[in-house]
Amino acid sequence: MTELMRAAMHDRFGGPEVLYVREVPRPVPGPGEVLVRVRAISVNGGELAARAGRVRLVTGRKFPQRTGLDFAGEVAALASPTPDLAVGDRVWGIMPRTAGFGAAAEYVVVRPRQLARYPASLDPTAAAALPVGTTAITALRDKARLRPGERLLVRGAAGGVGNVVVQLGKARGAHVTGLARADNLDLVRGLGADEVLDYRTTSTSDLGRYDVVVDTVGADLPAYRRLLTPAGRMVTIAFDLDRVAASLGYILGSTVLGGRRVRFFSGNPKTALFTDLASYVDKGMVRPVVDTVFPLAEIGAAHAALEAGGVRGKYVVQID
Ligand SMILES: NC(=O)c1ccc[n+]([C@@H]2O[C@H](COP(=O)([O-])OP(=O)(O)OC[C@H]3O[C@@H](n4cnc5c(N)ncnc54)[C@H](OP(=O)(O)O)[C@@H]3O)[C@@H](O)[C@H]2O)c1
């Protein structure tokens, strides 16, 4: 008999109200795959765009569509013996790019390379706030190669990715300036930022020069690139969804037109990166920042909250 599980999905593009939870067949792991019992997920900026139908080239137009990208839970079954992984291990991970969304469910099936064990100091709701922190590691360590003493500017400093960029930037010895809304400046300062500024009342002409700019917003890239020192590096993880072609054209153009190029990447983190993330947590360099925890039945409210603006870290959705 097919076993069932609860999963969040939508049958059309639209606002948060299109999301609903229903029973679907529980996935069965194939050879080399892992069945994970999901305990919590978080809501990512990119998922709002997917649900709203703003990235149809990525999501396609077939329904129902699932939601949920990152997860924290435990290994429920291994289809074949897997080194370093046992049933019951508490793991975090991100759905592979090829699988699309679907983590907002009681179970997911992934390859072992998509996950790693998370630190014992975290409970699943806290752990679910951090998998996307791998994006911060890639941006700062691997793309910008941030060095101690450098000046770092973070746009979106209170958001899901931005809050980890601030923490990691500080832990790696940078002088960190965070841009966030006024209500969240206290949070960003508490995460270690040396300077905090309200993005709604600060123009780029009010800002100084930076060795590294990490942008999680995607709009107005040229203005922020102009803040770079001659050897400065800018990393953006987002682009302007209202001007996709122009944004991508600008990023690509910056790679051939002189220095200070803008680097973009699309994260698809694997075990080694999740393990690095865990070690940053173990060393006290990064901690999860959970704004509010919603039950799965209220995943639409979690999307609505993120869409409304003002998130402090992460909205987490608890699956059980
Ligand atoms: N390339 C990749 O691998 C990758 C990985 C993860 C995420 N992303 C993308 O990165 C973006 C951010 O994701 P996220 O999950 O961190 O989203 P998020 O949690 O919604 O955070 C976005 C943050 O940006 C702030 N913000 C909005 N407009 C701003 C502005 N004009 N100036 C400064 N800050 C501004 C928001 O602040 P308020 O809400 O207070 O206004 C919020 O704190 C999304 O587009 C997502 O798709 C890309």
The ligand as an SDF file (V2000), in Angstrom:
LIG
                    3D

 48 52  0  0  0  0  0  0  0  0999 V2000
   22.1830   32.8870   -6.0050 N   0  0  0  0  0  0  0  0  0  0  0  0
   21.9360   32.0940   -4.9800 C   0  0  0  0  0  0  0  0  0  0  0  0
   22.5460   31.0400   -4.8080 O   0  0  0  0  0  0  0  0  0  0  0  0
   20.8930   32.5050   -3.9910 C   0  0  0  0  0  0  0  0  0  0  0  0
   20.7600   31.8190   -2.7780 C   0  0  0  0  0  0  0  0  0  0  0  0
   19.8140   32.2860   -1.8610 C   0  0  0  0  0  0  0  0  0  0  0  0
   19.0290   33.3730   -2.1550 C   0  0  0  0  0  0  0  0  0  0  0  0
   19.1670   33.9830   -3.3680 N   0  0  0  0  0  0  0  0  0  0  0  0
   18.3840   35.1710   -3.6970 C   0  0  0  0  0  0  0  0  0  0  0  0
   18.8080   36.2140   -2.8350 O   0  0  0  0  0  0  0  0  0  0  0  0
   17.7230   37.0790   -2.5580 C   0  0  0  0  0  0  0  0  0  0  0  0
   17.5820   37.2350   -1.0560 C   0  0  0  0  0  0  0  0  0  0  0  0
   17.1830   35.9950   -0.5090 O   0  0  0  0  0  0  0  0  0  0  0  0
   16.8280   35.8700    1.0230 P   0  0  0  0  0  0  0  0  0  0  0  0
   16.2800   34.5160    1.2130 O   0  0  0  0  0  0  0  0  0  0  0  0
   17.9430   36.3440    1.8720 O   0  0  0  0  0  0  0  0  0  0  0  0
   15.6220   36.9310    1.1050 O   0  0  0  0  0  0  0  0  0  0  0  0
   15.0290   37.6990    2.3620 P   0  0  0  0  0  0  0  0  0  0  0  0
   15.1730   36.8620    3.5820 O   0  0  0  0  0  0  0  0  0  0  0  0
   13.6900   38.1790    1.9450 O   0  0  0  0  0  0  0  0  0  0  0  0
   15.9960   38.9500    2.5600 O   0  0  0  0  0  0  0  0  0  0  0  0
   16.0320   40.0170    1.6620 C   0  0  0  0  0  0  0  0  0  0  0  0
   16.4400   41.2420    2.4670 C   0  0  0  0  0  0  0  0  0  0  0  0
   16.6600   42.3370    1.5750 O   0  0  0  0  0  0  0  0  0  0  0  0
   16.1740   43.5100    2.2200 C   0  0  0  0  0  0  0  0  0  0  0  0
   15.9310   44.5300    1.2110 N   0  0  0  0  0  0  0  0  0  0  0  0
   14.9140   44.6220    0.3410 C   0  0  0  0  0  0  0  0  0  0  0  0
   15.0710   45.6950   -0.4450 N   0  0  0  0  0  0  0  0  0  0  0  0
   16.2190   46.2990   -0.0400 C   0  0  0  0  0  0  0  0  0  0  0  0
   16.9360   47.4430   -0.4620 C   0  0  0  0  0  0  0  0  0  0  0  0
   16.4980   48.1830   -1.4730 N   0  0  0  0  0  0  0  0  0  0  0  0
   18.1040   47.7440    0.1600 N   0  0  0  0  0  0  0  0  0  0  0  0
   18.5690   46.9900    1.1770 C   0  0  0  0  0  0  0  0  0  0  0  0
   17.9340   45.8890    1.6280 N   0  0  0  0  0  0  0  0  0  0  0  0
   16.7780   45.5590    1.0150 C   0  0  0  0  0  0  0  0  0  0  0  0
   14.9540   43.0470    2.9560 C   0  0  0  0  0  0  0  0  0  0  0  0
   14.7020   43.9680    3.9820 O   0  0  0  0  0  0  0  0  0  0  0  0
   13.2150   44.3890    4.4390 P   0  0  0  0  0  0  0  0  0  0  0  0
   12.3630   43.1550    4.3080 O   0  0  0  0  0  0  0  0  0  0  0  0
   13.3820   44.8410    5.8100 O   0  0  0  0  0  0  0  0  0  0  0  0
   12.7900   45.4560    3.4890 O   0  0  0  0  0  0  0  0  0  0  0  0
   15.3940   41.6850    3.4650 C   0  0  0  0  0  0  0  0  0  0  0  0
   16.0230   41.7940    4.7300 O   0  0  0  0  0  0  0  0  0  0  0  0
   16.5070   36.4840   -3.2420 C   0  0  0  0  0  0  0  0  0  0  0  0
   16.3420   37.1280   -4.4850 O   0  0  0  0  0  0  0  0  0  0  0  0
   16.9060   35.0360   -3.4560 C   0  0  0  0  0  0  0  0  0  0  0  0
   16.2620   34.4650   -4.5820 O   0  0  0  0  0  0  0  0  0  0  0  0
   20.0870   33.5640   -4.2770 C   0  0  0  0  0  0  0  0  0  0  0  0
  1  2  1  0
  2  3  2  0
  2  4  1  0
  4  5  1  0
  4 48  2  0
  5  6  2  0
  6  7  1  0
  7  8  2  0
  8  9  1  0
  8 48  1  0
  9 10  1  0
  9 46  1  0
 10 11  1  0
 11 12  1  0
 11 44  1  0
 12 13  1  0
 13 14  1  0
 14 15  2  0
 14 16  1  0
 14 17  1  0
 17 18  1  0
 18 19  2  0
 18 20  1  0
 18 21  1  0
 21 22  1  0
 22 23  1  0
 23 24  1  0
 23 42  1  0
 24 25  1  0
 25 26  1  0
 25 36  1  0
 26 27  1  0
 26 35  1  0
 27 28  2  0
 28 29  1  0
 29 30  1  0
 29 35  2  0
 30 31  1  0
 30 32  2  0
 32 33  1  0
 33 34  2  0
 34 35  1  0
 36 37  1  0
 36 42  1  0
 37 38  1  0
 38 39  2  0
 38 40  1  0
 38 41  1  0
 42 43  1  0
 44 45  1  0
 44 46  1  0
 46 47  1  0
M  CHG  2   8   1  16  -1
M  END
$$$$
